[in-house]
């Protein structure tokens, strides 16, 4: 699960550990092969955070939580 901020504050942005997308081609059989998928989060002040998803078992998943 991806978190930003203090995970105990009750208002932390979280991405669940489920596939967020599936497939390997964009636009059907004629489209290009997908090599990366990212979730882009924009805050009200215009700042953006890019969260790269990981490919596993034919789907794009939220990355593993950081160790620590």
MDAnalysis code that builds the backbone (N, CA, C; Angstrom):
import MDAnalysis as mda
import numpy as np

u = mda.Universe.empty(204, n_residues=68, atom_resindex=np.repeat(np.arange(68), 3), trajectory=True)
u.add_TopologyAttr("name", ["N", "CA", "C"] * 68)
u.add_TopologyAttr("resid", np.arange(1, 69))
u.add_TopologyAttr("resname", ["UNK", "UNK", "UNK", "UNK", "UNK", "UNK", "UNK", "UNK", "UNK", "UNK", "UNK", "UNK", "UNK", "UNK", "UNK", "UNK", "UNK", "UNK", "UNK", "UNK", "UNK", "UNK", "UNK", "UNK", "UNK", "UNK", "UNK", "UNK", "UNK", "UNK", "UNK", "UNK", "UNK", "UNK", "UNK", "UNK", "UNK", "UNK", "UNK", "UNK", "UNK", "UNK", "UNK", "UNK", "UNK", "UNK", "UNK", "UNK", "UNK", "UNK", "UNK", "UNK", "UNK", "UNK", "UNK", "UNK", "UNK", "UNK", "UNK", "UNK", "UNK", "UNK", "UNK", "UNK", "UNK", "UNK", "UNK", "UNK"])
u.atoms.positions = np.array([
    [0.836, -1.166, 0.000],
    [0.000, 0.000, 0.000],
    [0.890, 1.242, 0.000],
    [0.529, 2.238, -0.767],
    [1.276, 3.485, -0.815],
    [0.633, 4.453, 0.155],
    [1.434, 5.098, 0.953],
    [0.897, 6.122, 1.845],
    [1.734, 7.374, 1.704],
    [1.111, 8.492, 2.008],
    [1.812, 9.771, 2.026],
    [1.432, 10.457, 3.321],
    [2.395, 10.962, 4.040],
    [2.104, 11.609, 5.312],
    [2.138, 10.612, 6.450],
    [1.615, 11.020, 7.579],
    [1.588, 10.187, 8.780],
    [0.494, 9.141, 8.633],
    [0.830, 7.847, 8.593],
    [-0.186, 6.816, 8.368],
    [-1.218, 6.706, 9.475],
    [-0.988, 7.333, 10.613],
    [-1.936, 7.240, 11.721],
    [-2.845, 8.460, 11.845],
    [-2.759, 9.415, 10.896],
    [-3.533, 10.642, 11.055],
    [-4.972, 10.529, 10.561],
    [-5.358, 9.398, 9.942],
    [-6.730, 9.190, 9.503],
    [-7.071, 9.860, 8.183],
    [-6.176, 10.665, 7.633],
    [-6.452, 11.364, 6.381],
    [-5.347, 11.115, 5.360],
    [-4.638, 10.015, 5.492],
    [-3.513, 9.688, 4.624],
    [-4.013, 9.103, 3.312],
    [-3.448, 9.554, 2.193],
    [-3.770, 9.011, 0.877],
    [-3.225, 7.592, 0.793],
    [-4.063, 6.658, 0.391],
    [-3.657, 5.256, 0.319],
    [-4.081, 4.652, -1.010],
    [-3.217, 3.818, -1.565],
    [-3.534, 3.044, -2.758],
    [-3.611, 1.592, -2.313],
    [-4.742, 0.926, -2.527],
    [-4.884, -0.441, -2.031],
    [-4.012, -1.427, -2.811],
    [-3.656, -2.543, -2.191],
    [-2.826, -3.555, -2.866],
    [-3.654, -4.459, -3.778],
    [-4.317, -3.869, -4.774],
    [-5.086, -4.603, -5.770],
    [-4.633, -4.128, -7.146],
    [-4.889, -4.912, -8.212],
    [-4.485, -4.444, -9.541],
    [-5.224, -3.155, -9.888],
    [-4.497, -2.145, -10.358],
    [-5.098, -0.884, -10.735],
    [-5.369, -0.819, -12.234],
    [-4.797, -1.732, -12.995],
    [-5.005, -1.827, -14.438],
    [-4.541, -3.206, -14.879],
    [-4.954, -3.625, -16.070],
    [-4.486, -4.904, -16.592],
    [-4.245, -4.784, -18.092],
    [-3.547, -5.740, -18.631],
    [-3.269, -5.767, -20.060],
    [-1.849, -5.332, -20.381],
    [-1.448, -5.562, -21.658],
    [-0.090, -5.233, -22.084],
    [-0.060, -4.358, -23.335],
    [-1.218, -4.055, -23.927],
    [-1.242, -3.256, -25.153],
    [-2.214, -2.099, -25.002],
    [-1.843, -0.971, -25.596],
    [-2.691, 0.205, -25.585],
    [-3.430, 0.287, -26.916],
    [-4.750, 0.347, -26.895],
    [-5.524, 0.468, -28.133],
    [-5.752, -0.838, -28.860],
    [-5.773, -1.942, -28.162],
    [-6.046, -3.226, -28.787],
    [-4.830, -3.806, -29.482],
    [-5.065, -4.723, -30.422],
    [-3.958, -5.450, -31.057],
    [-3.074, -4.545, -31.919],
    [-3.581, -3.429, -32.409],
    [-2.792, -2.520, -33.235],
    [-2.016, -1.498, -32.406],
    [-2.316, -1.382, -31.125],
    [-1.661, -0.392, -30.273],
    [-0.288, -0.837, -29.825],
    [0.446, 0.093, -29.202],
    [1.786, -0.208, -28.732],
    [1.778, -1.016, -27.452],
    [2.881, -1.699, -27.206],
    [3.031, -2.488, -25.991],
    [3.291, -1.550, -24.819],
    [2.582, -1.757, -23.737],
    [2.718, -0.941, -22.536],
    [3.968, -1.384, -21.782],
    [4.841, -0.439, -21.448],
    [6.070, -0.759, -20.729],
    [6.100, -0.145, -19.335],
    [5.226, 0.833, -19.061],
    [5.195, 1.456, -17.736],
    [3.830, 2.098, -17.522],
    [3.371, 2.061, -16.282],
    [2.124, 2.719, -15.877],
    [2.422, 3.472, -14.593],
    [1.963, 4.732, -14.508],
    [2.167, 5.540, -13.312],
    [0.850, 6.161, -12.879],
    [0.704, 6.320, -11.586],
    [-0.400, 7.069, -11.004],
    [0.158, 8.449, -10.688],
    [-0.482, 9.508, -11.190],
    [-0.017, 10.872, -10.932],
    [-1.015, 11.539, -9.996],
    [-0.510, 12.002, -8.851],
    [-1.340, 12.661, -7.847],
    [-0.954, 14.145, -7.848],
    [-1.956, 15.024, -7.994],
    [-1.722, 16.469, -7.983],
    [-2.428, 17.075, -6.778],
    [-1.717, 17.900, -6.022],
    [-2.299, 18.559, -4.848],
    [-2.820, 19.938, -5.240],
    [-3.572, 20.544, -4.342],
    [-4.195, 21.836, -4.645],
    [-3.186, 22.947, -4.915],
    [-1.957, 22.787, -4.456],
    [-0.928, 23.797, -4.725],
    [-0.209, 23.552, -6.056],
    [-0.649, 22.540, -6.802],
    [-0.083, 22.253, -8.120],
    [1.076, 21.283, -8.118],
    [1.533, 20.848, -6.958],
    [2.622, 19.870, -6.888],
    [2.118, 18.504, -7.351],
    [2.986, 17.742, -7.994],
    [2.607, 16.402, -8.433],
    [3.569, 15.369, -7.868],
    [3.036, 14.192, -7.630],
    [3.821, 13.038, -7.217],
    [3.496, 11.914, -8.185],
    [4.520, 11.317, -8.758],
    [4.347, 10.208, -9.690],
    [4.643, 8.909, -8.951],
    [3.710, 7.973, -9.038],
    [3.849, 6.692, -8.355],
    [3.887, 5.602, -9.426],
    [5.070, 5.058, -9.719],
    [5.157, 4.011, -10.732],
    [4.531, 2.712, -10.223],
    [3.684, 2.113, -11.061],
    [3.077, 0.830, -10.708],
    [4.005, -0.278, -11.179],
    [3.827, -1.475, -10.617],
    [4.675, -2.606, -10.981],
    [3.842, -3.655, -11.712],
    [4.435, -4.239, -12.732],
    [3.760, -5.280, -13.507],
    [3.947, -6.620, -12.810],
    [2.836, -7.342, -12.620],
    [2.901, -8.670, -12.022],
    [1.640, -9.433, -12.381],
    [1.779, -10.645, -12.887],
    [0.657, -11.537, -13.203],
    [-0.332, -10.895, -14.171],
    [0.166, -10.158, -15.168],
    [-0.705, -9.585, -16.192],
    [-1.453, -8.330, -15.775],
    [-1.094, -7.758, -14.630],
    [-1.769, -6.543, -14.166],
    [-0.738, -5.565, -13.636],
    [-1.160, -4.319, -13.438],
    [-0.307, -3.253, -12.896],
    [-0.757, -2.972, -11.493],
    [0.133, -3.170, -10.534],
    [-0.173, -3.100, -9.106],
    [0.501, -1.909, -8.463],
    [-0.079, -1.469, -7.346],
    [0.596, -0.470, -6.526],
    [1.909, -1.065, -6.053],
    [2.962, -0.247, -5.924],
    [4.240, -0.796, -5.479],
    [4.169, -1.299, -4.035],
    [5.103, -2.161, -3.718],
    [5.190, -2.647, -2.339],
    [5.489, -1.483, -1.399],
    [4.999, -1.531, -0.177],
    [5.318, -0.454, 0.772],
    [6.804, -0.445, 1.078],
    [7.343, 0.737, 1.367],
    [8.768, 0.788, 1.709],
    [9.039, 0.050, 3.003],
    [10.195, -0.571, 3.078],
    [10.572, -1.266, 4.316],
    [11.077, -0.260, 5.321],
    [10.855, -0.544, 6.565],
    [11.392, 0.357, 7.577],
    [10.509, 0.504, 8.681],
])
